[in-house]
Amino acid sequence: MPRLRIGVLFGGRSAEHEVSLVSATGVMRALDPRKYVVVPIGIAPSGQWLTGPRALKMLKERSDASRLPEHLLLPDPRKRGLVAVSRGRGTKLVDVVFPVLHGTFGEDGTIQGLLELADIPYVGAGVLGSAVGMDKVIQKQLLRQAGIPVTTGIWFTSSEFRVERSNCVAAIEGTLAYPVFVKPPNAGSSVGISKAHDRRELLKAIRLAMRYDRKVLVEQAVPHAREIEVSVLGNDDPIASVPGEIIPSNEFYDYDAKYVDGKSRAEIPAKLTAATVRRLRDLAVRAFKALDGAGMARVDFLVNRKTNEVFLNEINTIPGFTPISMYPKLWEASGLSYSRLLDRLIALAIERHRQTRRLKTTFRPKRAWYRG
C-alpha cells in the first residue's frame, strides 16, 4: 500500500502558537514512517504559510522565514494541495491534513472551512463543531439545551462593558457570588482567564479578557473543585476514555500551571466512584454529539469534592498533543497507544470525508429559470 501523505498543520495566528508547535512535534514524531509521509505545514504568527523540514524549527526559533518557499492551500477542490506562490506551480499533494492549531484561526472553524473548500480530509470536528466548541458562550447555551450541567454564567461584549460598566458589574454581582472566573470565550490554554475574589479583581480580570476577545464570560466558581478530563474518540458512534484528574500547581489550572512551571501533575485514572466515572463518560459522549463533534475532543469537568456534583467546564475540539497532554495520555491508559491513536484519527478523517463526498452538492431544476 502506498504511504499516505499527512499534512501536519501547526503554529498559526493565535495566543496558543507555542503550544501548537510542541503538539506538532509530538504528532510528527509518532506518525509511523512505514505508513505515512509527513508534510510539515507551518503558519507563522504573521500568517505566512511555510512548508518543508525546516518549517517547525524556524517557527520555534522565531527565525526570519521570508526566504523559505511560500505555499498556500487553495480553496479549489481540483488542486487538493499546497501551491508554491513564487512559481505558481509545484503542488505538494496531501491526502489528509492533521491540524494541531490551537485557538483562533485554527480551532474555530476557519481552517476547517478552507479544508472543506479544498476537498481535503482532515482530522477533527467540522466547521460547525469547531466554531461552537471554540465559543464558550454558544457552547454553554447548547449544552444547557441538551440537559448537560454547566455552571451559571453571564456574558457581555467589550463595547457593552465600556458603555454600561456599572450595569454589567451589577448584573454579575446580582447573579453570581465571589469567587468567579472571568474568561475570553474564544481563547484556549487558559490564556486571559482569571479568578476574581472581589470587585477590584473582577474589573482587572475583565480588562485582561478583553485583550483576547470581543466578548467576556463570567462564571460561578465551583466550590471544592476537582479538575477531571475525559477524552472522546469517534464520529457518529464516539467512545470515551477513562477519566483523569489534573492537580494544578496554582490556584487553578492556568497557562503557567499547564506548560511552564512543570509542577502540575495528573492522576490517571482519577480516583472516582464507579457511578461518577459512568456519569462523566456518558456526559462527555452526549456533549460531543450535541456540539456535532467529530474525530476527537477532550471534555473538561469540574467535580465538587464534597458533594460529587458534576459540571461540564468546556470541550476542546483540538486538544493538546504535547508529551504531557491529557488527551493521548488518557487513551494510553484506556489501552490505545499514541501511534495507534493517530492511526485511528486519520482513519476517522477519511471515513467522514467519504461520507460527505457522497452527498449531492448540485441540483438541476426542471426549467432553466435562472437564464432569463
C-alpha positions in Angstrom: 0.0 0.0 0.0 1.3 3.5 -0.8 2.0 5.7 2.2 -0.5 8.4 3.0 0.8 12.0 2.8 -0.2 13.6 6.1 -0.1 17.4 6.2 0.6 18.3 9.9 -0.7 21.9 10.3 0.8 23.9 13.2 1.6 27.4 14.5 -1.0 29.9 13.5 -2.2 33.4 14.4 -3.1 32.6 18.0 -2.1 33.2 21.6 -1.6 29.4 21.7 1.0 29.4 18.9 3.8 28.0 21.0 1.6 25.2 22.4 0.8 24.2 18.8 4.5 23.9 18.0 5.0 21.4 20.8 1.9 19.5 19.9 3.1 19.2 16.3 6.4 17.9 17.4 4.8 15.1 19.2 2.4 14.2 16.4 5.2 14.2 13.7 7.5 12.0 15.8 4.7 9.5 16.5 3.4 9.1 12.9 4.6 5.7 11.6 7.0 6.3 8.7 6.1 2.9 7.3 2.5 4.2 6.8 2.9 8.0 6.3 4.9 10.7 4.7 4.8 13.7 6.9 4.3 17.1 5.2 5.0 19.8 7.7 2.9 22.9 7.2 3.7 25.8 9.5 1.8 29.1 9.8 3.8 32.0 11.3 2.3 34.5 13.7 2.2 36.9 10.7 0.0 34.4 8.8 2.7 33.3 6.4 2.5 29.6 5.4 5.7 27.5 5.3 6.5 24.0 4.3 9.5 21.8 4.4 11.6 20.1 7.1 12.8 23.4 8.5 9.4 25.0 9.0 8.8 23.8 12.5 12.3 24.6 13.7 12.2 28.1 12.3 8.9 28.9 13.9 10.2 27.6 17.3 13.3 29.8 16.9 11.3 32.8 15.6 13.7 32.9 12.7 13.2 35.0 9.6 11.2 32.8 7.3 10.9 35.3 4.4 13.3 33.4 2.2 11.7 30.0 2.6 9.5 28.7 -0.2 6.0 30.0 0.5 3.0 27.8 -0.2 -0.7 28.3 0.1 -3.7 26.0 0.3 -6.1 26.9 -2.4 -9.9 26.6 -1.9 -10.1 24.7 -5.2 -11.0 21.0 -5.0 -9.2 20.3 -8.3 -5.8 21.1 -6.6 -6.2 19.5 -3.2 -2.7 20.6 -2.2 -0.3 23.3 -1.4 0.8 25.6 -4.3 4.0 27.5 -4.4 3.3 31.2 -4.5 6.6 32.2 -6.1 6.3 29.8 -9.1 2.6 29.2 -9.3 3.2 25.5 -9.7 4.9 22.6 -7.8 1.9 21.5 -5.9 2.7 19.5 -2.7 -0.1 17.0 -2.5 -1.6 15.8 0.8 -4.0 13.0 1.4 -5.1 14.1 4.9 -4.5 17.2 7.0 -3.9 16.8 10.7 -4.5 20.3 12.3 -2.8 20.9 15.6 -3.7 24.5 15.5 -5.0 25.6 18.9 -7.2 28.7 19.4 -8.2 31.3 16.9 -7.8 30.8 13.1 -7.4 27.1 13.6 -9.6 25.5 16.2 -12.6 27.8 15.5 -13.8 26.5 12.1 -11.8 28.9 9.9 -9.2 26.4 8.8 -11.8 23.7 8.6 -13.8 25.8 6.2 -10.8 26.2 4.0 -10.1 22.5 4.0 -13.7 21.8 3.1 -13.5 24.1 0.1 -10.2 22.4 -0.9 -12.0 19.0 -0.5 -9.2 17.6 1.7 -9.9 15.1 4.5 -8.9 16.5 7.9 -8.7 15.3 11.5 -11.2 16.6 14.0 -14.5 18.4 14.1 -16.0 20.2 11.1 -16.8 23.9 10.6 -19.9 24.0 12.9 -18.5 21.7 15.6 -15.2 23.6 15.7 -16.8 27.0 15.8 -19.3 26.1 18.6 -16.6 24.2 20.5 -14.4 27.4 20.4 -17.0 29.9 21.6 -17.7 29.0 25.2 -20.8 31.3 25.3 -22.6 29.5 22.4 -21.2 26.1 23.6 -22.7 26.5 27.1 -26.1 27.6 25.6 -26.2 24.4 23.5 -25.1 22.2 26.4 -27.8 23.6 28.7 -30.4 22.9 25.9 -29.1 19.3 25.8 -29.6 18.9 29.5 -25.9 18.8 30.4 -25.0 20.5 33.7 -22.8 23.7 33.3 -22.0 26.5 35.8 -24.1 29.7 35.9 -22.6 32.5 33.9 -23.1 35.9 32.4 -21.6 37.3 29.2 -21.3 40.7 27.6 -19.4 42.3 24.8 -16.5 44.6 25.3 -18.4 47.5 23.8 -21.3 46.9 26.2 -18.9 46.9 29.1 -17.3 50.2 28.0 -20.7 51.9 27.8 -22.5 50.3 30.7 -19.8 49.2 33.1 -21.8 49.7 36.2 -24.8 47.7 34.8 -22.5 44.8 33.8 -20.9 44.7 37.3 -24.3 44.9 39.0 -25.6 42.0 36.8 -22.6 39.9 37.7 -22.8 40.6 41.5 -26.6 40.2 41.5 -26.4 36.8 39.9 -23.1 35.3 41.0 -21.2 35.1 44.2 -17.4 35.6 44.5 -15.2 33.9 43.6 -15.9 33.9 39.9 -13.9 33.0 36.8 -13.5 35.6 34.0 -12.8 34.3 30.5 -12.3 35.4 26.9 -14.8 32.9 25.4 -12.8 32.2 22.2 -9.4 31.6 23.8 -7.8 28.4 25.0 -5.0 27.1 27.2 -6.3 29.3 30.0 -5.0 32.4 28.2 -6.7 35.5 29.5 -8.5 33.6 32.3 -8.5 35.0 35.9 -10.1 34.1 39.2 -11.7 37.1 40.8 -12.4 37.2 44.6 -13.8 40.7 44.8 -14.8 43.7 42.6 -11.3 45.0 42.2 -10.0 41.7 40.9 -13.2 41.4 38.7 -12.5 44.7 36.9 -8.9 43.8 36.4 -9.9 40.3 35.1 -12.4 41.8 32.7 -9.8 44.2 31.2 -7.4 41.2 30.7 -10.1 39.1 29.0 -11.0 42.0 26.7 -7.4 41.9 25.3 -8.1 38.5 23.7 -11.8 38.6 22.7 -14.7 40.9 21.9 -16.8 39.0 24.4 -16.3 38.3 28.1 -17.7 35.4 30.0 -18.0 35.4 33.8 -18.9 32.1 35.5 -19.6 31.0 39.0 -16.6 29.1 40.6 -17.4 25.6 41.7 -16.5 25.1 45.4 -14.0 22.4 46.3 -13.5 21.8 42.6 -11.6 18.8 41.2 -10.5 19.2 37.5 -11.4 16.0 35.7 -10.8 15.4 32.0 -12.2 12.7 29.6 -11.0 12.1 26.0 -13.6 11.3 23.3 -12.8 9.5 20.0 -15.1 8.7 17.0 -17.5 10.2 14.6 -21.2 9.1 14.7 -20.5 6.5 17.4 -17.9 8.0 19.7 -16.4 6.4 22.8 -14.9 7.9 26.0 -11.7 7.2 27.8 -11.1 6.7 31.4 -11.2 10.0 33.3 -8.1 11.6 34.6 -7.6 14.3 37.2 -5.4 17.4 36.9 -3.8 18.5 40.2 -2.7 22.1 39.3 0.3 23.8 40.8 -1.5 27.1 41.1 -4.9 28.0 42.5 -6.4 26.9 39.2 -5.1 25.2 36.0 -3.8 28.4 34.3 -1.3 28.7 31.5 1.8 28.6 33.7 0.5 25.5 35.6 -0.2 23.8 32.3 3.0 24.4 30.4 5.6 26.5 32.2 6.4 25.6 35.8 6.2 21.8 35.4 4.8 21.3 38.8 1.2 20.3 38.0 0.5 16.6 37.9 -2.0 14.2 36.5 -3.7 11.2 38.2 -4.8 8.6 35.6 -7.2 7.1 36.2 -8.8 9.6 38.5 -9.9 8.3 41.9 -13.7 8.4 41.5 -16.6 6.2 42.3 -17.8 3.8 39.6 -21.0 5.8 39.4 -19.2 9.1 38.9 -17.0 7.5 36.2 -20.0 6.3 34.3 -21.7 9.7 34.5 -18.6 11.5 33.3 -18.1 9.3 30.3 -21.8 9.4 29.4 -21.9 13.2 29.7 -18.7 13.5 27.6 -20.2 11.5 24.7 -23.5 13.3 25.0 -21.8 16.7 24.8 -19.6 15.6 21.9 -22.7 14.7 19.9 -24.7 17.8 21.0 -21.9 20.0 19.6 -21.5 18.0 16.4 -18.1 16.7 17.3 -16.0 14.5 15.0 -12.7 12.7 15.4 -11.6 13.9 18.7 -12.3 16.1 21.7 -11.2 16.5 25.3 -14.1 17.2 27.6 -13.2 19.0 30.9 -15.3 18.7 34.0 -15.4 20.3 37.4 -16.5 18.0 40.2 -17.3 19.2 43.7 -15.1 17.2 46.0 -17.6 17.2 48.9 -20.9 16.7 47.0 -19.7 14.9 43.9 -21.8 17.4 41.8 -20.6 17.4 38.2 -20.3 20.4 35.9 -19.0 20.4 32.3 -16.5 23.1 32.0 -15.6 23.1 28.3 -14.9 21.0 25.2 -11.7 21.2 23.3 -12.0 20.1 19.7 -8.3 20.2 19.0 -6.8 19.1 22.4 -3.1 19.3 23.1 -0.8 16.6 21.8 2.3 17.6 23.7 4.2 14.9 25.7 2.3 15.9 28.8 -1.1 16.4 27.2 -4.1 14.6 28.7 -5.8 13.6 25.5 -3.3 11.0 24.4 -2.4 10.0 28.0 -6.0 9.2 28.8 -6.2 7.0 25.7 -2.9 5.3 26.6 -4.5 4.5 30.0 -7.5 3.2 28.2 -5.4 0.8 26.1 -4.8 2.8 22.9 -1.1 3.8 22.3 -0.1 7.2 20.9 0.7 5.9 17.4 -2.4 3.8 17.2 -4.5 6.8 18.3 -3.1 8.8 15.4 -3.9 5.9 13.0 -7.4 5.9 14.3 -7.8 9.7 14.0 -6.6 9.6 10.4 -8.9 6.7 9.5 -11.8 8.7 11.1 -11.0 11.7 9.0 -11.0 9.6 5.8 -14.3 8.0 6.8 -16.1 11.3 7.4 -14.7 12.7 4.2 -16.1 9.8 2.2 -19.5 10.2 3.9 -19.7 13.9 2.9 -18.5 13.3 -0.6 -21.5 11.0 -1.2 -23.8 13.9 -0.6 -25.1 15.9 -3.6 -23.8 19.5 -3.9 -25.6 20.3 -7.1 -29.3 20.5 -8.2 -30.7 20.6 -11.7 -34.0 22.5 -11.9 -36.7 21.2 -14.2 -36.6 24.5 -16.1 -33.6 26.9 -16.7 -35.4 29.7 -15.0 -32.1 31.4 -14.0 -31.0 32.2 -17.6 -33.5 34.9 -18.1 
